[in-house]
Amino acid sequence: MLNRPQQIAKQKGYLLISAAVLIIAFGFLAATVAKIVISDTTPAIHQIESTRAFYLAESKMEDAKYDLAHNDLTCEAPGVATWSTSEAFEDGHFKFKCTNYQTTLENPPTKTLSVSYQMGDTALSINDSTDLAPIGQVILEESESNVEIISYKSISTDNTICQAHTCNGGSTNCQQPCLLALKPGSYGTKKNNHPLNSNVTQGQYVIESQGAIPNFANPRGKRKILAAVNLVSSGGVGVGWAVGNQAEITRKINDRWLPIDSSGLSTNKSLYGISMVGNIGWVVGAKSGGHGFIGKWTGSEWTVDPGIFTNNSPNQTLRDIDCVNENDCWAVGNNGTIIRYQNNTWSNVSSPTNKTLHSISCVDANNCWAIGNKQGNSPIIVYWNGNSWTKQQVSTKLKKNFKGISCVNANNCWAVGNGGSIIRYQNGTWINWSNYSPTSKNLNGVSCSDATHCRAVGKSKTFISWSGGVSWVTDSVDIAGADAIPNKEFYDVACTIHNDCYAVGDNNAGYFNLAYWHSDDNKWKIYLPKSVSNVSYNALNSPTESGEGVVGSIDEIGWKEVFETPQP
């Protein structure tokens, strides 16, 4: 039998063995826990790095959109566009690529519908999907009067997927390749049926952007996104709408002018003025139904403005409209008519004249000018000071009718009229500038993009400009070839910046008469391809907002993300 000291010694031995076993057990447990923690932490770290890479890609995407809107981004054709050089930003890198999916005269349409399309079809079968954007829109063109933009979210070359959809009003299975997840009638184009072999063209940009942490060679996180975008006139930015006889309306989307569905206006009367601001706009025109016509763009379609007047609506043709913002617009017309839009209501406003007012220009809520036919020794000029309309006169005798006015600020306006007449407003005075006009032809429209750049147009393909200094000069125009300017009268001009201008006028041998200033050649040319409608166009929207070099507003029509698994 063990004595007391021996028992104690034996117990200590057991305790040491138990302690060793426990230490080993805890060691294994700690190693296991550490492995689990490390295993669980690695995906979390990758997720964090991936999220940071996504924000890098998104930042570069927004930067590229800004450059595109400012005409400062080179977008190449499909198959040619390449990724930019990787740029370092903080502890990551990003890069981008811009592809221009535009059908041009140099790149004519080769794609057609392989199965007829009818309204309600859920897929669109085409003969070839090569070089089509992965997401975006196509333009279906059967004829000048049947043009529609249809947006799509994906392309399939799997015949099983395509045949799961029906085309031609449900009578035929769709064939591959096909476009899926369709949105017809985009941008206000008219929804319609389109027969077999209708041309399928494209007009859009796709910007792709990638971000990586810390770099693309050895990324812990990497993301790629792409956006299909259009360059349009929106929010008062850019020239992009024109209106004309028979209630015709056309819109510029990227480099194409396309006919817009105006059936919602319920009129075939002539439209004489248009103003776009925010995501809405108005057109005005010949009197109809006992009052001057007013139509409204809701952001997706044209409709008859409710025309709610707080007093009797004027039974007069409206000649022009200009909006300060979405809730403050002015329209002018025959017999000195002046009406104002505020709080969703149009109201008659007291006018100091009964002469026809042809044009109006507002720089803010307290400074608007309208100009029109002669009255006495001066063209009628009326001014809104924030409280009332009052008459103004030219400093010297000038018995001419005036048709166009453009103001860039409260102290700088130009107006043009018959016989090549030009007047200028400075320091509270209208000055006769006609001696510095290079033409005796009637001038109908003027647009000033800033305080030192203006252009005016008129009868017999008259184009003149002013770039500071004293005299106006005659602009060069193309006189030969397919893009020669026809000897027609031009009624309006609008400029976003001094070298981004358009002009409209009398129909040109059955085609839309639209001229544009070609900055590379420094001359006016006719817009090609000839299309749209066989009517005269009377007015363009004048941009209400501008920035240095801004030529349009970016409209995103599709977005897609490609998640790339990070390296372990």
C-alpha positions as CSV (number, residue, x, y, z in Angstrom):
1,M,0.0,0.0,0.0
2,L,1.3,3.4,-1.0
3,N,2.1,5.8,1.8
4,R,0.8,9.4,1.7
5,P,3.8,11.0,-0.1
6,Q,3.7,8.2,-2.8
7,Q,0.0,8.8,-3.4
8,I,0.6,12.5,-3.8
9,A,3.4,11.8,-6.3
10,K,1.3,9.4,-8.3
11,Q,-1.6,11.9,-8.5
12,K,0.8,14.6,-9.7
13,G,1.9,12.2,-12.5
14,Y,-1.7,11.6,-13.6
15,L,-2.3,15.4,-13.5
16,L,0.8,16.0,-15.7
17,I,-0.3,13.4,-18.2
18,S,-3.9,14.9,-18.2
19,A,-2.5,18.4,-18.6
20,A,-0.3,17.2,-21.6
21,V,-3.3,15.5,-23.2
22,L,-5.4,18.7,-22.7
23,I,-2.6,20.9,-24.1
24,I,-2.4,18.7,-27.1
25,A,-6.2,18.6,-27.5
26,F,-6.4,22.4,-27.1
27,G,-3.6,22.7,-29.6
28,F,-5.5,20.6,-32.2
29,L,-8.7,22.6,-31.4
30,A,-6.9,25.9,-31.8
31,A,-5.3,24.8,-35.1
32,T,-8.7,23.6,-36.3
33,V,-10.4,26.9,-35.3
34,A,-7.6,28.9,-36.9
35,K,-8.0,27.0,-40.1
36,I,-11.7,27.5,-40.0
37,V,-11.4,31.2,-39.3
38,I,-8.8,31.6,-42.1
39,S,-11.0,29.6,-44.4
40,D,-14.0,31.7,-43.6
41,T,-12.1,35.0,-43.7
42,T,-10.6,34.5,-47.1
43,P,-13.9,34.6,-49.0
44,A,-14.9,37.6,-46.9
45,I,-11.7,39.4,-47.8
46,H,-12.2,38.5,-51.5
47,Q,-15.8,39.8,-51.2
48,I,-14.6,43.1,-49.8
49,E,-11.9,43.5,-52.4
50,S,-14.4,42.6,-55.1
51,T,-16.8,45.2,-53.9
52,R,-14.0,47.8,-53.9
53,A,-13.1,46.7,-57.5
54,F,-16.8,47.2,-58.5
55,Y,-16.8,50.8,-57.2
56,L,-13.6,51.4,-59.2
57,A,-15.2,50.1,-62.3
58,E,-18.3,52.2,-61.7
59,S,-16.2,55.3,-61.1
60,K,-14.5,54.9,-64.5
61,M,-17.9,54.2,-66.1
62,E,-19.2,57.6,-65.0
63,D,-16.0,59.3,-66.1
64,A,-16.4,57.8,-69.6
65,K,-20.0,58.9,-69.8
66,Y,-19.0,62.4,-68.9
67,D,-16.4,62.5,-71.6
68,L,-18.9,61.1,-74.2
69,A,-21.4,63.9,-73.3
70,H,-18.6,66.4,-73.7
71,N,-17.5,65.1,-77.1
72,D,-14.2,64.0,-75.6
73,L,-14.3,60.3,-75.9
74,T,-13.2,58.1,-78.9
75,C,-15.5,55.2,-79.4
76,E,-14.4,52.7,-82.1
77,A,-16.3,50.3,-84.2
78,P,-17.1,46.7,-83.1
79,G,-14.0,44.5,-83.4
80,V,-11.8,47.6,-83.4
81,A,-12.4,49.1,-80.0
82,T,-9.7,48.2,-77.5
83,W,-9.2,48.6,-73.8
84,S,-7.6,51.7,-72.5
85,T,-4.3,51.5,-70.6
86,S,-4.8,50.5,-67.0
87,E,-4.7,53.5,-64.7
88,A,-3.8,53.4,-61.0
89,F,-6.3,54.9,-58.5
90,E,-5.5,54.8,-54.8
91,D,-4.7,51.1,-54.1
92,G,-6.4,49.7,-57.3
93,H,-6.5,50.0,-61.1
94,F,-9.2,50.6,-63.7
95,K,-9.6,50.7,-67.4
96,F,-12.5,51.1,-70.0
97,K,-13.5,50.5,-73.6
98,C,-16.1,52.3,-75.7
99,T,-17.7,50.7,-78.8
100,N,-19.7,52.7,-81.3
101,Y,-22.5,50.6,-82.7
102,Q,-23.6,53.0,-85.4
103,T,-24.9,52.2,-88.9
104,T,-23.4,54.9,-91.2
105,L,-23.2,55.7,-94.9
106,E,-19.8,54.1,-94.8
107,N,-21.2,51.1,-92.9
108,P,-24.7,50.5,-94.6
109,P,-27.3,48.1,-93.1
110,T,-26.7,44.5,-93.9
111,K,-29.0,43.0,-91.3
112,T,-32.7,42.3,-91.9
113,L,-35.6,40.6,-90.2
114,S,-35.6,36.8,-91.0
115,V,-39.2,36.5,-89.7
116,S,-41.9,39.2,-89.8
117,Y,-42.4,41.1,-86.6
118,Q,-45.8,42.1,-85.2
119,M,-46.7,44.1,-82.2
120,G,-46.8,41.9,-79.2
121,D,-44.0,39.5,-80.3
122,T,-41.6,38.6,-77.5
123,A,-38.6,38.0,-79.7
124,L,-37.1,39.5,-82.8
125,S,-35.5,37.2,-85.4
126,I,-32.7,38.6,-87.5
127,N,-30.5,37.1,-90.2
128,D,-27.2,38.0,-88.5
129,S,-26.2,39.1,-85.0
130,T,-22.6,39.7,-85.8
131,D,-21.3,43.0,-84.4
132,L,-24.6,43.8,-82.6
133,A,-24.3,45.2,-79.1
134,P,-24.9,42.5,-76.4
135,I,-27.7,44.8,-74.9
136,G,-29.3,47.9,-76.2
137,Q,-31.6,48.7,-79.1
138,V,-32.1,48.2,-82.9
139,I,-33.8,50.4,-85.4
140,L,-36.4,48.7,-87.7
141,E,-36.8,50.5,-91.0
142,E,-39.3,49.3,-93.5
143,S,-39.7,52.8,-95.0
144,E,-39.4,56.5,-94.1
145,S,-42.8,56.4,-92.5
146,N,-42.3,53.1,-90.6
147,V,-39.3,53.5,-88.3
148,E,-39.2,52.0,-84.8
149,I,-36.6,51.6,-82.1
150,I,-37.0,48.4,-80.1
151,S,-34.8,47.8,-77.0
152,Y,-33.6,44.3,-76.0
153,K,-31.8,42.8,-73.0
154,S,-30.0,39.8,-74.6
155,I,-29.2,38.0,-77.8
156,S,-29.5,34.3,-78.3
157,T,-28.0,32.1,-81.0
158,D,-29.6,29.0,-79.5
159,N,-32.4,27.8,-81.8
160,T,-34.2,26.0,-78.9
161,I,-34.4,29.3,-76.9
162,C,-35.5,31.3,-80.0
163,Q,-38.1,28.8,-81.1
164,A,-39.6,28.9,-77.6
165,H,-40.9,32.3,-78.7
166,T,-43.4,33.1,-81.5
167,C,-43.0,35.7,-84.1
168,N,-45.2,37.2,-86.8
169,G,-48.1,37.6,-84.4
170,G,-47.8,34.1,-83.0
171,S,-48.1,32.3,-86.3
172,T,-44.4,31.3,-86.6
173,N,-41.7,30.1,-84.3
174,C,-38.9,32.6,-84.0
175,Q,-35.5,31.6,-85.5
176,Q,-32.0,32.1,-84.3
177,P,-30.3,34.5,-83.8
178,C,-33.0,36.4,-81.9
179,L,-33.2,39.4,-79.6
180,L,-35.0,38.9,-76.3
181,A,-36.8,40.9,-73.6
182,L,-38.1,43.5,-76.0
183,K,-39.4,47.0,-75.3
184,P,-41.0,48.3,-78.5
185,G,-41.6,52.0,-79.3
186,S,-38.6,53.3,-77.4
187,Y,-37.9,57.0,-77.4
188,G,-41.3,57.8,-78.6
189,T,-41.0,56.1,-82.0
190,K,-44.2,54.6,-83.3
191,K,-45.0,51.0,-82.4
192,N,-45.8,49.1,-85.6
193,N,-45.6,45.8,-87.5
194,H,-42.6,45.2,-89.7
195,P,-42.5,42.8,-92.6
196,L,-39.9,40.2,-93.5
197,N,-36.6,41.6,-94.7
198,S,-37.1,45.0,-93.1
199,N,-33.7,46.7,-92.5
200,V,-32.3,46.2,-89.0
201,T,-29.8,48.9,-88.0
202,Q,-28.2,50.0,-84.8
203,G,-27.3,53.3,-83.2
204,Q,-25.8,53.4,-79.7
205,Y,-22.7,53.2,-77.7
206,V,-21.5,50.5,-75.2
207,I,-19.1,51.5,-72.5
208,E,-17.3,48.6,-70.7
209,S,-15.3,49.3,-67.5
210,Q,-13.2,47.1,-65.2
211,G,-11.7,47.6,-61.8
212,A,-9.1,45.5,-59.9
213,I,-7.6,45.4,-56.4
214,P,-4.6,45.8,-56.4
215,N,-4.0,45.3,-60.1
216,F,-5.1,43.3,-63.1
217,A,-2.0,41.0,-63.1
218,N,-2.7,39.6,-59.6
219,P,-6.1,40.7,-58.5
220,R,-7.6,39.9,-55.2
221,G,-10.8,41.4,-56.4
222,K,-12.0,42.1,-60.0
223,R,-15.2,43.4,-61.5
224,K,-16.5,44.2,-65.0
225,I,-19.6,46.2,-65.9
226,L,-21.0,47.5,-69.2
227,A,-23.7,50.0,-70.1
228,A,-25.5,50.6,-73.4
229,V,-26.0,54.4,-73.7
230,N,-27.4,56.9,-76.1
231,L,-26.4,60.6,-76.6
232,V,-29.7,62.5,-76.7
233,S,-31.1,65.9,-76.1
234,S,-32.5,65.7,-72.5
235,G,-32.9,68.0,-69.5
236,G,-32.4,71.0,-71.8
237,V,-29.0,69.8,-72.9
238,G,-28.3,69.5,-76.6
239,V,-30.1,70.1,-79.9
240,G,-32.3,67.1,-80.6
241,W,-35.9,67.9,-81.5
242,A,-37.4,69.4,-84.6
243,V,-41.1,70.1,-85.4
244,G,-42.9,71.0,-88.7
245,N,-46.0,71.0,-90.8
246,Q,-48.6,68.3,-90.4
247,A,-47.6,67.9,-86.7
248,E,-44.4,66.1,-87.8
249,I,-41.8,65.7,-85.0
250,T,-38.3,64.2,-85.3
251,R,-35.7,63.5,-82.7
252,K,-31.9,63.1,-82.8
253,I,-30.6,60.0,-81.0
254,N,-26.8,59.7,-81.2
255,D,-26.1,60.6,-84.9
256,R,-29.5,59.7,-86.3
257,W,-32.6,61.9,-86.7
258,L,-35.6,59.6,-86.5
259,P,-39.4,60.3,-86.8
260,I,-41.3,60.3,-83.5
261,D,-44.9,59.2,-83.0
262,S,-47.0,62.4,-82.8
263,S,-50.4,60.7,-83.1
264,G,-51.1,61.5,-79.5
265,L,-51.3,65.2,-80.4
266,S,-54.5,64.5,-82.3
267,T,-53.8,67.1,-84.9
268,N,-52.3,67.5,-88.4
269,K,-51.8,71.3,-87.9
270,S,-48.4,72.9,-88.4
271,L,-46.1,73.2,-85.3
272,Y,-44.0,76.3,-85.0
273,G,-42.2,76.1,-81.7
274,I,-40.7,73.6,-79.3
275,S,-39.1,73.9,-75.9
276,M,-37.6,71.0,-73.9
277,V,-36.6,71.2,-70.2
278,G,-36.0,68.6,-67.6
279,N,-37.6,65.4,-68.9
280,I,-40.7,67.2,-70.4
281,G,-41.4,69.6,-73.2
282,W,-44.0,71.5,-75.2
283,V,-44.8,72.2,-78.8
284,V,-47.1,75.0,-80.0
285,G,-48.7,75.6,-83.4
286,A,-51.6,76.6,-85.6
287,K,-54.9,77.3,-83.8
288,S,-57.1,74.3,-83.4
289,G,-60.4,73.7,-81.6
290,G,-60.8,77.4,-80.7
291,H,-57.4,78.0,-79.3
292,G,-53.7,78.0,-80.1
293,F,-52.4,74.4,-80.2
294,I,-50.3,73.2,-77.3
295,G,-48.8,69.7,-77.0
296,K,-46.8,68.1,-74.2
297,W,-44.0,65.6,-74.1
298,T,-44.4,63.4,-70.9
299,G,-41.0,61.8,-71.1
300,S,-42.2,58.9,-73.2
301,E,-44.9,60.2,-75.6
302,W,-46.5,63.3,-77.0
303,T,-50.0,64.2,-75.9
304,V,-52.4,67.1,-76.1
305,D,-51.7,69.4,-73.2
306,P,-54.8,69.5,-71.0
307,G,-54.9,73.2,-71.9
308,I,-56.4,74.3,-68.6
309,F,-56.7,78.1,-68.7
310,T,-57.6,80.3,-65.8
311,N,-59.3,82.6,-68.3
312,N,-60.4,82.3,-71.9
313,S,-57.9,80.5,-74.1
314,P,-56.7,82.7,-77.0
315,N,-58.1,81.6,-80.4
316,Q,-54.8,82.5,-82.1
317,T,-51.9,80.6,-83.7
318,L,-48.9,80.3,-81.4
319,R,-45.6,80.9,-83.0
320,D,-42.9,80.1,-80.4
321,I,-42.4,78.8,-76.8
322,D,-39.6,79.0,-74.3
323,C,-39.4,77.5,-70.8
324,V,-37.3,78.7,-67.9
325,N,-37.9,75.5,-66.0
326,E,-40.5,72.7,-65.9
327,N,-43.0,75.0,-64.2
328,D,-42.5,78.3,-66.0
329,C,-43.0,78.6,-69.8
330,W,-44.0,81.4,-72.1
331,A,-45.7,81.1,-75.5
332,V,-46.3,83.9,-78.0
333,G,-48.2,84.2,-81.3
334,N,-50.6,86.1,-83.5
335,N,-52.3,89.3,-82.5
336,G,-49.7,89.9,-79.7
337,T,-50.8,86.8,-77.9
338,I,-48.8,86.0,-74.7
339,I,-49.6,83.0,-72.4
340,R,-47.8,81.6,-69.5
341,Y,-47.6,78.1,-67.9
342,Q,-47.3,77.9,-64.1
343,N,-48.7,75.3,-61.6
344,N,-50.0,73.1,-64.3
345,T,-52.1,75.9,-65.7
346,W,-51.9,78.0,-68.9
347,S,-53.0,81.7,-68.4
348,N,-53.5,84.6,-70.7
349,V,-51.1,87.5,-69.9
350,S,-51.7,91.1,-70.7
351,S,-49.7,92.1,-73.9
352,P,-48.6,95.6,-74.9
353,T,-49.1,94.9,-78.6
354,N,-51.6,93.4,-81.1
355,K,-48.8,92.6,-83.6
356,T,-47.7,89.1,-84.3
357,L,-44.9,87.9,-82.1
358,H,-42.7,85.3,-83.9
359,S,-40.1,84.4,-81.4
360,I,-39.3,84.5,-77.6
361,S,-36.2,84.0,-75.6
362,C,-35.9,83.8,-71.8
363,V,-32.7,83.8,-69.7
364,D,-34.4,83.5,-66.3
365,A,-37.8,84.1,-64.6
366,N,-37.3,87.8,-64.7
367,N,-35.8,88.4,-68.2
368,C,-37.6,87.4,-71.4
369,W,-37.8,89.1,-74.7
370,A,-40.3,88.5,-77.6
371,I,-40.0,90.0,-81.1
372,G,-42.3,90.3,-84.1
373,N,-43.7,92.3,-86.9
374,K,-43.0,96.0,-87.4
375,Q,-45.0,98.6,-85.5
376,G,-44.3,102.2,-86.4
377,N,-40.6,102.8,-87.0
378,S,-39.4,99.6,-85.2
379,P,-40.1,95.9,-85.0
380,I,-42.2,95.2,-82.0
381,I,-40.1,94.1,-79.1
382,V,-41.6,93.3,-75.7
383,Y,-39.8,92.6,-72.5
384,W,-40.8,90.8,-69.3
385,N,-39.2,92.2,-66.2
386,G,-40.7,89.7,-63.7
387,N,-43.9,91.7,-63.2
388,S,-45.2,92.8,-66.6
389,W,-44.5,93.0,-70.3
390,T,-43.5,96.4,-71.7
391,K,-42.4,97.7,-75.1
392,Q,-38.9,98.4,-76.2
393,Q,-37.6,100.0,-79.4
394,V,-34.5,100.1,-81.6
395,S,-32.4,103.2,-81.2
396,T,-32.8,104.1,-84.9
397,K,-35.6,103.7,-87.4
398,L,-35.9,100.1,-88.7
399,K,-39.2,99.3,-90.4
400,K,-38.8,95.5,-90.7
401,N,-40.5,92.4,-89.5
402,F,-38.4,90.3,-87.2
403,K,-38.6,86.5,-87.0
404,G,-35.9,85.3,-84.5
405,I,-34.3,86.2,-81.2
406,S,-31.7,84.6,-79.0
407,C,-30.5,85.9,-75.6
408,V,-27.5,84.4,-73.7
409,N,-27.9,86.6,-70.6
410,A,-29.9,89.6,-69.3
411,N,-27.5,92.0,-71.1
412,N,-26.8,90.2,-74.4
413,C,-29.4,89.5,-77.1
414,W,-29.5,89.3,-80.9
415,A,-32.5,89.4,-83.2
416,V,-32.8,88.9,-87.0
417,G,-35.4,89.8,-89.6
418,N,-36.4,90.7,-93.1
419,G,-33.9,92.2,-95.5
420,G,-30.9,90.8,-93.6
421,S,-31.8,93.1,-90.6
422,I,-29.9,92.5,-87.4
423,I,-30.3,94.2,-84.0
424,R,-28.4,93.8,-80.8
425,Y,-29.3,94.4,-77.1
426,Q,-26.6,95.7,-74.7
427,N,-26.7,98.0,-71.7
428,G,-30.4,98.3,-71.8
429,T,-30.5,99.5,-75.5
430,W,-31.4,97.9,-78.8
431,I,-28.9,98.9,-81.5
432,N,-29.4,98.6,-85.2
433,W,-26.6,96.3,-86.4
434,S,-27.9,95.9,-90.0
435,N,-24.9,97.7,-91.5
436,Y,-22.8,94.8,-90.4
437,S,-25.0,92.2,-92.0
438,P,-23.5,90.4,-95.0
439,T,-26.8,89.7,-96.6
440,S,-30.0,91.4,-97.8
441,K,-32.0,88.1,-97.7
442,N,-34.7,87.6,-95.1
443,L,-33.4,86.1,-91.9
444,N,-35.7,83.8,-89.9
445,G,-33.8,82.3,-87.0
446,V,-30.8,83.0,-84.8
447,S,-29.0,81.0,-82.1
448,C,-26.3,82.2,-79.8
449,S,-24.4,79.5,-77.9
450,D,-22.4,82.0,-75.8
451,A,-21.7,85.7,-75.6
452,T,-19.3,85.6,-78.6
453,H,-20.8,83.0,-81.0
454,C,-24.1,83.3,-82.9
455,R,-25.4,81.8,-86.2
456,A,-28.4,82.9,-88.2
457,V,-30.3,81.4,-91.2
458,G,-32.8,82.6,-93.8
459,K,-34.0,82.6,-97.3
460,S,-32.2,81.0,-100.3
461,K,-29.8,78.9,-98.1
462,T,-28.6,81.9,-96.2
463,F,-26.2,81.1,-93.4
464,I,-24.3,83.8,-91.5
465,S,-22.4,83.9,-88.2
466,W,-20.8,86.2,-85.6
467,S,-17.8,85.4,-83.6
468,G,-17.1,88.6,-81.6
469,G,-15.9,91.8,-83.1
470,V,-18.2,93.9,-85.2
471,S,-19.3,92.2,-88.5
472,W,-21.3,89.1,-89.2
473,V,-19.9,87.0,-92.0
474,T,-21.3,84.6,-94.5
475,D,-20.8,80.9,-93.7
476,S,-19.4,78.4,-96.2
477,V,-21.9,75.9,-97.5
478,D,-21.4,72.7,-99.5
479,I,-22.6,73.4,-103.1
480,A,-21.8,70.1,-104.8
481,G,-22.2,66.5,-104.2
482,A,-24.7,64.4,-102.2
483,D,-24.4,66.6,-99.1
484,A,-24.8,70.0,-101.0
485,I,-27.1,72.5,-99.3
486,P,-30.3,73.0,-101.5
487,N,-31.4,76.5,-102.5
488,K,-34.2,76.4,-100.0
489,E,-35.4,78.7,-97.2
490,F,-34.3,77.8,-93.7
491,Y,-36.5,78.8,-90.8
492,D,-34.6,78.0,-87.6
493,V,-31.2,77.2,-86.3
494,A,-30.0,75.9,-82.9
495,C,-26.5,75.5,-81.4
496,T,-25.3,73.6,-78.4
497,I,-21.8,75.0,-78.8
498,H,-20.6,77.2,-81.7
499,N,-19.5,74.2,-83.8
500,D,-22.4,72.0,-83.0
501,C,-25.4,73.5,-84.9
502,Y,-28.4,72.4,-86.9
503,A,-30.8,74.2,-89.2
504,V,-34.2,73.2,-90.6
505,G,-36.4,74.5,-93.4
506,D,-38.5,73.8,-96.5
507,N,-38.7,70.2,-97.6
508,N,-35.9,69.2,-99.9
509,A,-37.1,67.3,-103.0
510,G,-39.3,65.2,-100.8
511,Y,-36.8,64.8,-98.0
512,F,-36.3,66.2,-94.5
513,N,-34.4,69.5,-95.0
514,L,-31.8,69.5,-92.2
515,A,-28.4,71.1,-92.4
516,Y,-25.6,70.8,-89.9
517,W,-22.4,72.6,-89.3
518,H,-19.5,70.3,-90.2
519,S,-16.6,71.6,-87.9
520,D,-13.9,69.5,-89.7
521,D,-14.6,71.3,-93.0
522,N,-15.9,74.5,-91.5
523,K,-19.0,74.5,-93.7
524,W,-22.7,73.7,-93.6
525,K,-23.8,70.4,-95.1
526,I,-27.1,68.6,-95.7
527,Y,-27.9,65.9,-93.3
528,L,-27.5,62.4,-94.7
529,P,-29.1,59.9,-95.1
530,K,-32.1,61.7,-96.4
531,S,-35.0,60.4,-94.4
532,V,-37.8,61.3,-92.0
533,S,-40.7,63.1,-93.8
534,N,-41.7,65.1,-96.9
535,V,-42.8,68.2,-95.0
536,S,-41.2,71.6,-94.1
537,Y,-39.8,71.8,-90.6
538,N,-40.2,75.1,-88.8
539,A,-38.3,74.9,-85.4
540,L,-35.6,73.2,-83.4
541,N,-35.4,73.1,-79.6
542,S,-32.9,75.6,-78.2
543,P,-30.8,74.2,-75.3
544,T,-31.8,75.7,-72.0
545,E,-28.7,74.4,-70.2
546,S,-25.1,74.3,-71.4
547,G,-21.6,73.5,-70.2
548,E,-18.3,73.9,-71.8
549,G,-18.3,71.4,-74.7
550,V,-21.6,69.6,-73.7
551,V,-23.2,68.2,-76.9
552,G,-25.8,66.0,-75.3
553,S,-27.1,64.1,-72.3
554,I,-26.3,60.5,-71.6
555,D,-29.3,58.2,-71.5
556,E,-28.6,54.6,-70.2
557,I,-30.7,52.0,-72.0
558,G,-29.1,48.9,-70.6
559,W,-26.7,47.8,-67.9
560,K,-25.0,44.5,-67.2
561,E,-22.4,43.1,-64.8
562,V,-19.9,40.4,-65.3
563,F,-18.5,39.0,-62.0
564,E,-15.0,37.6,-62.3
565,T,-13.9,35.1,-59.6
566,P,-10.9,36.5,-57.8
567,Q,-7.6,34.6,-57.7
568,P,-7.0,32.6,-54.4
